[in-house]
Amino acid sequence: MEISRTATLITGASRGLGEALALELGRQGARLVLVSRHGAALEPVVHRIRDAGGEAHALEADIGSKDAIYPLAAAATALVGPIDLLIHNASELGPTPLRLLLDTECEDLERVLAVNLLGPFRLSRVIAGSMALRERGTIVHVSSDASVNAYSHWGAYSVSKAALDHLSRVWAVELGERGVRSFSVDPGEMDTAMHAAALPDADRSTLAQPSVIAARLANVIRSTSIANGARIELSSTGAQS
Amino acid sequence: MKPATRPRARGERERLLVIDPTADGFGEYSIDDLPQFLAKGDALVLNDAATLPASLRAGPELEVRLMSQLEGNIWLALCLGRGDHRMPTEERGTPPSLVVGSELSFGYGLSARVCRVDPDSPRLLEIEFQQQGAPLWQALYRAAAPIQYAYLSEPLALWDVQNAYAARPWAVEPPSAGKPLRFETLFRIAARGIALAHVTHAAGLSSTGDPALDARLPVAERYEVSEESAARLRAIRDNGGRIVAVGTSVTRALESASASGTLRAGSRHTDLRLGPGSKLRFCDGLLTGLHEPTTSHFSLLEAYAPRALLDRSFRHAERAGYLQHEFGDSCLILKGALTQEVDSIRTHAA
């Protein structure tokens, strides 16, 4: 899809991949609504995009909170028009250090599912109806390697991402005929605060920079040749980017 | 007719009264039967406006209801006095008198300044919000609640007043004709070769509690027909397809946009009133809720069907226990909907 002038909503946009993606899509002319639980943390990102001549608005919302979703979607469409590109990037790791499933509190799993699965479902449900009516739109789910590989201690996070991948596929099956695309992306290991929280001893020099992955994701969004419902590993798309 | 006193529960049956002016008759169906009354080549036109929380409180003595966005941060607004939505609007207290320059504080960092008081009614104001952009929208959604009336038993949540396909928050009351439409039904309609099209119309207040002000409803409301929708609907019309409006707001938008004889794209305000004797230029049919025969809404129905037939159909609906208002049952007014001949028209249109 065309990125320039596209009404775009990115969750979890104050840091890491979300921030990098906001800067990349802002550079490419998207009309951006950026979302974070911490509104103040969005301000520097918004200012950088505006200073470069782009359009960005900051909305504070907790994606894991049911009551936040309608106000968020409405404010976003009031600011930039009906959303054509929806990027579910906000993510909750759960308590760190990461825990074995047997040590995971039910409430912690619920919180991870609320942010990583229910939140994206609720937000898509509010926004994708308009996409289906208007017969255009793209929904991107930021997933993880942990959604397909089972790692000890990553239980809550990985089951949420596995479900998110499948949520993406079902959206594609149900909305494909109405011109709506849905896919999930595995960004690979990046040098972010979340990665540091999960794996504090990792060698950062081996990790990809979020800006590099964001540029690859922008290419994926622009591409018209990717099958609807696909799961794409961005760490292996370097050659095309 | 009895009002629906709450949003429908999941799976609850929603009734559809089909009124056919050609057959001079009516029939009883379910909303899930809607696709069978439309034919390949027709269009179903939806109002994709989302509904704002448009009720703001500035203390116990003053409720401000947003009526229509005039320009930028300036809104036409209605003042109501002591009481809340559980009290019939006409029984609400007299609001404090406001003058140009009065500051209104709604909490959550949202405030407005009065910039005009209507010369005929001190309850009708133009107010300008002091915030803008993202801070305005965030504060509005924190401070305001959906407008609701005394026949509803419980406070409404924001999702109670949204249609499944809503996008920009332009409406101050729900364009409720679309409320019973589930995507299961909409996708079945699309699969039959019927176009799903949309306009955006800022559906306004249905009641002010003051007969003199009610007589001025609907006030000028903003609407938009995109280039894409206009071209598509013109082509459908030119090919003999029928245009079925979902809601009186869609009728007003399409009839306003085609006042020159051809449907024009664009974003404008309209104060068009339709009623008995109005000639519809663009719309052939209407899917709508059921409302009191005294309202401007009912008057618009008379542009689609003769009063005698409407009266007869609605008397039956009342006896048969149909429910009225925004969470009530539906009615489709469409010429030929119930006649055999329509099949040949459909075949021809196909």
Contacts between the chains, C-beta under 8 A, distances in Angstrom:
chain1	res1	chain2	res2	distance
A	33	B	134	7.9
A	57	B	133	6.4
A	57	B	134	4.4
A	58	B	134	5.7
A	59	B	134	5.7
A	59	B	137	7.7
A	59	B	138	6.2
A	60	B	138	6.7
A	70	B	141	8.0
A	70	B	158	4.3
A	70	B	159	5.6
A	70	B	162	6.8
A	71	B	138	7.4
A	71	B	141	3.6
A	71	B	142	7.5
A	71	B	158	6.9
A	73	B	50	7.9
A	74	B	50	5.4
A	74	B	52	7.4
A	74	B	137	7.4
A	74	B	141	6.6
A	74	B	158	7.8
A	74	B	169	4.2
A	75	B	134	6.8
A	75	B	137	3.7
A	75	B	138	6.0
A	75	B	141	6.1
A	75	B	169	7.9
A	77	B	50	7.0
A	77	B	167	5.0
A	77	B	168	4.8
A	77	B	169	6.8
A	78	B	137	5.2
A	78	B	168	6.2
A	78	B	169	5.3
A	79	B	133	6.8
A	79	B	134	6.2
A	79	B	137	6.6
A	81	B	167	7.8
A	81	B	168	6.7
A	82	B	48	7.6
A	82	B	167	3.9
A	82	B	168	6.5
A	83	B	167	7.8
A	126	B	162	7.7
A	129	B	163	8.0
A	129	B	164	4.7
A	129	B	165	4.2
A	129	B	166	7.1
A	129	B	183	6.9
A	130	B	48	6.1
A	130	B	165	5.5
A	130	B	166	6.7
A	130	B	167	3.9
A	132	B	165	7.0
A	132	B	183	6.8
A	132	B	186	7.9
A	133	B	46	6.5
A	133	B	48	6.2
A	133	B	165	4.3
A	133	B	186	7.9
A	133	B	196	6.0
A	133	B	198	5.6
A	134	B	48	7.9
A	134	B	167	7.9
A	134	B	198	7.1
A	177	B	187	8.0
A	178	B	187	7.5
A	178	B	190	7.4
